[in-house]
Amino acid sequence: MGKDSEFYKNKSKSQKVKLRELLGRLPKCATDYIYSKEMTTQPSTLVSYSYDLLVFFEFMKDSNPMFRSVDIKDIRYDVLSQITPDDIFEYQRYLELNIDPEDPHENDKKAIARKMSPLRGMFHYHLLHKNIKDDPTQLVPLPRLKKDKNIIRMNNYEVQAILNAVANGNEQMSERQRKACERTQKRDFALLMLMLGTGIRVSECNGLDVTDVDLKVNSFVVVRKGGGQDVLYFGDDIHDALADYINSKDKATGGRKSIVPQEGHENALFLSIRGTRMSVDAIEQLVKKYARMVVPNKKITPHKLRSTYGTALYRETGDIRLVADVLGHENINTTIEHYAAIEDEHKRQAVNAVDYNRRD
């Protein structure tokens, strides 16, 4: 069913409802900016933008005396124009660390830059439309982010170790852990095989239905991050793992047919023991659980499984466009940026590839 499934329809509706609720709390200067992004931005991103803008206006209302007597909904352009670079500096400090027991939080530089993005976008939008004369955010530098070319990934030995731990257990498991893992062994093995063998995102894995998988041609339909639909293919090992899970009635090892799905979750590919679709958080915790047992020196997450697959695919093929296509990167520069170190490693192979002294 892909993006036409009930899961994605309900997810889209939920995001739109949440967006409307947030827009109902924001001033016109913010809603106009959000509306300007609707045709080019996913609803989930607009929800994040709206929430970040609401946090900013709530901060201004609490910290700036000029805003205290004004309801957030009633903030007009003349009030917006009175925001200064000092206000923006204070807001960035607030985002970095707040020790107020009623609203404690801490953000790293990357998170601060992300939360500042819609604020800078809103001021830039109104400056272009001549609703304001100055943009205070342009006088406040964003946190400087360091580009980390050392992508955390697993090597072949570690991949085999984590899959073996799922299939057979290992010495790091307590007896209690071993029994708990046995109850979901078929599901966990199929899920990890699929993620490691195709590089799909955790959100894409979460949205898979049984009807998305075609075991006859070893393919499945996936709904990408941007909402587009794609078809990916998998090898025989993944076929065997999926077939074993999907067709099994064995309750002791978590066969899918042994689980009674709750209403509304009948089509989900990966089910929890309670019969509900596995959430993104549940998949993340599953990956981390097994990773801690076999790769304790690396912080392995579902995204690191994706990096592991992307690296292996590039090393085997040397085709950066193929990696971008399979991973679902809309811009190949994203792929190049993430795999720049591997690209450099690949170029080094050219050093001894040509020998004009060698006789044909």
WOJONOR-V137100 format. One record per residue. N is the residue number from 0. RES is the residue in three letters. PHI is phi as a letter, one per 30 degrees, with the letter a starting at -180 (NA if undefined). OMEGA is omega in whole degrees, 0 to 359 (999 if undefined). Layout:
# WOJONOR-V137100
N_RES_PHI_OMEGA / N_RES_PHI_OMEGA
This chain:
# WOJONOR-V137100
0_MET_NA_178 / 1_GLY_h_184 / 2_LYS_d_177 / 3_ASP_c_181 / 4_SER_d_179 / 5_GLU_d_180 / 6_PHE_e_183 / 7_TYR_d_176 / 8_LYS_d_179 / 9_ASN_d_179 / 10_LYS_d_179 / 11_SER_d_180 / 12_LYS_d_180 / 13_SER_d_179 / 14_GLN_d_179 / 15_LYS_d_178 / 16_VAL_d_179 / 17_LYS_d_180 / 18_LEU_d_180 / 19_ARG_d_180 / 20_GLU_d_179 / 21_LEU_d_179 / 22_LEU_d_179 / 23_GLY_d_181 / 24_ARG_c_185 / 25_LEU_c_176 / 26_PRO_d_182 / 27_LYS_e_181 / 28_CYS_d_178 / 29_ALA_d_182 / 30_THR_d_178 / 31_ASP_d_179 / 32_TYR_d_180 / 33_ILE_d_178 / 34_TYR_d_181 / 35_SER_d_182 / 36_LYS_c_189 / 37_GLU_d_185 / 38_MET_d_185 / 39_THR_b_187 / 40_THR_b_179 / 41_GLN_d_179 / 42_PRO_e_180 / 43_SER_d_178 / 44_THR_d_178 / 45_LEU_d_176 / 46_VAL_d_179 / 47_SER_d_178 / 48_TYR_e_183 / 49_SER_d_179 / 50_TYR_d_181 / 51_ASP_d_178 / 52_LEU_d_178 / 53_LEU_d_177 / 54_VAL_d_179 / 55_PHE_d_182 / 56_PHE_d_177 / 57_GLU_d_176 / 58_PHE_d_180 / 59_MET_d_181 / 60_LYS_d_181 / 61_ASP_d_190 / 62_SER_c_184 / 63_ASN_c_182 / 64_PRO_e_182 / 65_MET_d_184 / 66_PHE_c_189 / 67_ARG_d_182 / 68_SER_d_183 / 69_VAL_c_174 / 70_ASP_d_183 / 71_ILE_e_180 / 72_LYS_d_186 / 73_ASP_c_180 / 74_ILE_d_182 / 75_ARG_c_182 / 76_TYR_d_180 / 77_ASP_d_177 / 78_VAL_d_179 / 79_LEU_e_182 / 80_SER_d_182 / 81_GLN_d_177 / 82_ILE_d_186 / 83_THR_c_174 / 84_PRO_e_178 / 85_ASP_d_177 / 86_ASP_d_181 / 87_ILE_d_176 / 88_PHE_e_180 / 89_GLU_d_180 / 90_TYR_d_178 / 91_GLN_d_177 / 92_ARG_d_177 / 93_TYR_d_178 / 94_LEU_d_183 / 95_GLU_d_182 / 96_LEU_a_174 / 97_ASN_b_184 / 98_ILE_c_176 / 99_ASP_d_183 / 100_PRO_d_180 / 101_GLU_d_180 / 102_ASP_b_182 / 103_PRO_d_176 / 104_HIS_a_178 / 105_GLU_b_181 / 106_ASN_b_175 / 107_ASP_d_185 / 108_LYS_d_180 / 109_LYS_d_180 / 110_ALA_d_179 / 111_ILE_d_179 / 112_ALA_d_179 / 113_ARG_d_182 / 114_LYS_d_178 / 115_MET_d_185 / 116_SER_e_180 / 117_PRO_d_178 / 118_LEU_d_177 / 119_ARG_d_179 / 120_GLY_d_180 / 121_MET_d_180 / 122_PHE_d_179 / 123_HIS_d_179 / 124_TYR_e_183 / 125_HIS_d_174 / 126_LEU_d_178 / 127_LEU_d_181 / 128_HIS_d_175 / 129_LYS_h_174 / 130_ASN_d_175 / 131_ILE_b_183 / 132_LYS_c_183 / 133_ASP_b_178 / 134_ASP_c_184 / 135_PRO_d_182 / 136_THR_d_181 / 137_GLN_d_179 / 138_LEU_c_180 / 139_VAL_c_182 / 140_PRO_d_175 / 141_LEU_d_176 / 142_PRO_e_181 / 143_ARG_d_183 / 144_LEU_c_176 / 145_LYS_d_177 / 146_LYS_d_181 / 147_ASP_c_180 / 148_LYS_d_181 / 149_ASN_d_181 / 150_ILE_d_177 / 151_ILE_d_180 / 152_ARG_a_178 / 153_MET_c_173 / 154_ASN_d_184 / 155_ASN_e_180 / 156_TYR_d_182 / 157_GLU_d_176 / 158_VAL_d_179 / 159_GLN_d_181 / 160_ALA_d_181 / 161_ILE_d_177 / 162_LEU_d_178 / 163_ASN_d_178 / 164_ALA_d_178 / 165_VAL_d_185 / 166_ALA_d_189 / 167_ASN_b_185 / 168_GLY_i_175 / 169_ASN_a_187 / 170_GLU_d_179 / 171_GLN_d_183 / 172_MET_d_169 / 173_SER_d_179 / 174_GLU_d_178 / 175_ARG_d_178 / 176_GLN_d_181 / 177_ARG_d_181 / 178_LYS_d_179 / 179_ALA_d_180 / 180_CYS_d_179 / 181_GLU_d_183 / 182_ARG_d_181 / 183_THR_b_188 / 184_GLN_e_183 / 185_LYS_d_179 / 186_ARG_d_183 / 187_ASP_d_181 / 188_PHE_d_179 / 189_ALA_d_181 / 190_LEU_d_181 / 191_LEU_d_177 / 192_MET_d_182 / 193_LEU_d_181 / 194_MET_d_180 / 195_LEU_d_183 / 196_GLY_c_180 / 197_THR_b_179 / 198_GLY_i_181 / 199_ILE_d_178 / 200_ARG_d_179 / 201_VAL_d_179 / 202_SER_d_178 / 203_GLU_d_178 / 204_CYS_d_179 / 205_ASN_e_184 / 206_GLY_d_183 / 207_LEU_d_172 / 208_ASP_c_177 / 209_VAL_e_182 / 210_THR_d_177 / 211_ASP_d_185 / 212_VAL_c_177 / 213_ASP_c_183 / 214_LEU_d_179 / 215_LYS_d_181 / 216_VAL_c_179 / 217_ASN_h_179 / 218_SER_b_174 / 219_PHE_a_179 / 220_VAL_c_180 / 221_VAL_b_176 / 222_VAL_c_187 / 223_ARG_d_181 / 224_LYS_e_181 / 225_GLY_d_179 / 226_GLY_j_178 / 227_GLY_d_182 / 228_GLN_c_183 / 229_ASP_b_176 / 230_VAL_c_178 / 231_LEU_c_183 / 232_TYR_b_181 / 233_PHE_b_183 / 234_GLY_d_185 / 235_ASP_d_180 / 236_ASP_d_178 / 237_ILE_d_176 / 238_HIS_e_182 / 239_ASP_d_181 / 240_ALA_d_179 / 241_LEU_d_181 / 242_ALA_d_180 / 243_ASP_d_180 / 244_TYR_d_186 / 245_ILE_d_187 / 246_ASN_c_185 / 247_SER_d_174 / 248_LYS_c_184 / 249_ASP_d_182 / 250_LYS_d_184 / 251_ALA_d_182 / 252_THR_c_172 / 253_GLY_i_175 / 254_GLY_e_186 / 255_ARG_d_182 / 256_LYS_d_177 / 257_SER_d_183 / 258_ILE_c_177 / 259_VAL_c_183 / 260_PRO_d_174 / 261_GLN_d_181 / 262_GLU_e_181 / 263_GLY_j_182 / 264_HIS_c_186 / 265_GLU_d_186 / 266_ASN_c_184 / 267_ALA_d_179 / 268_LEU_d_183 / 269_PHE_c_184 / 270_LEU_c_172 / 271_SER_d_178 / 272_ILE_d_180 / 273_ARG_d_178 / 274_GLY_i_177 / 275_THR_c_177 / 276_ARG_e_177 / 277_MET_d_180 / 278_SER_d_177 / 279_VAL_e_180 / 280_ASP_d_181 / 281_ALA_d_178 / 282_ILE_d_179 / 283_GLU_d_180 / 284_GLN_d_178 / 285_LEU_d_180 / 286_VAL_d_181 / 287_LYS_d_181 / 288_LYS_e_181 / 289_TYR_d_181 / 290_ALA_d_180 / 291_ARG_d_181 / 292_MET_d_188 / 293_VAL_c_179 / 294_VAL_b_186 / 295_PRO_d_182 / 296_ASN_d_178 / 297_LYS_b_178 / 298_LYS_d_184 / 299_ILE_c_177 / 300_THR_b_175 / 301_PRO_e_179 / 302_HIS_d_178 / 303_LYS_d_173 / 304_LEU_d_178 / 305_ARG_d_178 / 306_SER_d_179 / 307_THR_d_180 / 308_TYR_d_181 / 309_GLY_e_178 / 310_THR_d_180 / 311_ALA_d_181 / 312_LEU_d_181 / 313_TYR_d_180 / 314_ARG_d_181 / 315_GLU_d_188 / 316_THR_c_185 / 317_GLY_i_185 / 318_ASP_c_183 / 319_ILE_d_178 / 320_ARG_d_177 / 321_LEU_d_179 / 322_VAL_d_180 / 323_ALA_d_182 / 324_ASP_d_183 / 325_VAL_d_180 / 326_LEU_d_177 / 327_GLY_i_175 / 328_HIS_d_180 / 329_GLU_d_180 / 330_ASN_c_182 / 331_ILE_d_178 / 332_ASN_d_176 / 333_THR_d_180 / 334_THR_d_181 / 335_ILE_d_180 / 336_GLU_d_182 / 337_HIS_d_184 / 338_TYR_c_181 / 339_ALA_d_181 / 340_ALA_d_179 / 341_ILE_d_177 / 342_GLU_d_179 / 343_ASP_d_178 / 344_GLU_d_180 / 345_HIS_d_180 / 346_LYS_d_181 / 347_ARG_d_179 / 348_GLN_d_180 / 349_ALA_d_185 / 350_VAL_e_183 / 351_ASN_c_183 / 352_ALA_d_182 / 353_VAL_c_178 / 354_ASP_b_183 / 355_TYR_d_177 / 356_ASN_d_181 / 357_ARG_d_179 / 358_ARG_d_179 / 359_ASP_d_999
